[in-house]
């Protein structure tokens, strides 16, 4: 399985953009990351395992233009109240992801959070109707989400 290394300085920059382009052009199988603390020279080290026989399932998108396919501008698609709840849910997801030491999208995707905000889910049954939210997520995060919506 081929892999590629990236060292992204904490300040981001050109390497970060190069990595984003690479990720959009390949079918990523696994990503390992490690923070390397080196004072002012600290960086994130990524090892990206990919399938060089297949392209990414979705076309690349332009980070600076949210109207391009692949990115959704939720501020434009949600009404003001729903967008406020969406942001509240995103803040909770970020904190929970840090607490659980996982990536935020593994808890809920932006699309799932937007659905929760639009539908104003107040029961576990309503959460179950959102695509991709299964029993494991319900047990682990359902109660927290319902409190935020209420």
N, C-alpha and C positions, 0 to 999 in steps of 0.2 A: 504494500500500500504506500503510494508516494506521500510525502509530507513536505511542508515548507515552514521555515522559521521566520518569525517577525519579532523585532525588538522595538517596541513603541515607547518613546520617551513620555514621561508624565505630562509633558506639555503638548503631546499629540504631534501634529505637523504632517509632513510629507509621507512618512512611513505609514501613518494611520490611513491616509487616503489611498496609498498603494495597497494596503491590506484589504481595505473595503472593496476596491476594484477586483482584487484577486478572489475574494470570497463570493462576489457576485458572478464571477466567470467560471466557477468550479462547483462541483457537487461535493459539499463538505460532509465528511463522515464523522469527524471527531475534532474537537479543539481542546487542547490542554493549555492552561495559562498559569503563570507564576509571577508574582511581584518580586522584583529584585531591588532590594533597598541598597542604594549606593550614594546616599547623600543627594547632592544636586544632580547626580547622574543616574538617579533611580529610573527604572523602566519596567514595563510589562513585557514578559517574554511569552510568545504564543507559538505553539507547534500545531499546525493545521494539517490534519490527515484528509486527503481528498481522493476522489475517483477521477482519474484523468481520462477515462473512457466516456464519461457522461458530462454534459453541461449542467449548470444549475437549473433547477426546475422552474424558477421564475426569472424573467428577464432582468437585467441590471436596472437599477434606478439611479436617478440623479438626486443626491442628497440635498442639494441646494434648491431643488424645485419639487415641492411636495405634490404638485399636480401630476407628476410623472407616475406611471404605473409602478406599484410596489410600495408606495407610501400614501398614507391617508392623512389629510389635514382634519383632525377631529374637531378643531375649533370651528372649521367651516361646515362640517357635516352635522354636528350636534347643536341643539339649541343652548342658550346661555346656562340654564339650570342643569341640563344634562352634562354640559362640558365642565361645570364646576364640580359636579359629583365625580366625573371621570378623573379630574385632576386629584381629587381627594383619594380616590381608589388607587391611582398611580403612586401617590405618596406613601400610602399604606403598603403597597406591593414592594416598593423600594426598601422600606424599613424592614419588612418581613424577609425579603431576599437577603439582606445583609445579616439579619439574625440567623437565618437558616443556612447561610453561606452558599447560596445558589444564585443563578442568574434570574432576574425578575421575570422574564418571559416563561420560565418554567413553572411559575406560580399561576399566572394568567397572562394571556396575550393582550395587547392593546385592544384588539377587536372584541375579545371577551369582556374586557372592562367597559368598553363602549356599549355593548349589548346590555350589561348589567345596569349601566346608567340610564339608558333609554327605556328599558323595561321596568326600571325601578323595582327590581326583584326584592321581595320582602319575605319570601318563603324558600325553603330548600327545594321544593318542587319547581319553583320558577327558575332557580339557578340550574337545575338539572336540564332544563329545556335549552340552555345555551350550548351550542356545539362545542365539543371538546372538554366540557366540564363533567368529569366522571365522579364516581363514588369516592375515590381517594382524595381528590381535591375538595370534594364536599366535606368530608370528615375533617380534613386538615385546616381548611380556610373558610368554609361556609359560614360559620357563626360570626367570624370577624367581618365578612363582607356584608352580611345582613345587618349588623350593628351600624356599619357606616352608611348604609342606604336608609336606615330608619330615621 
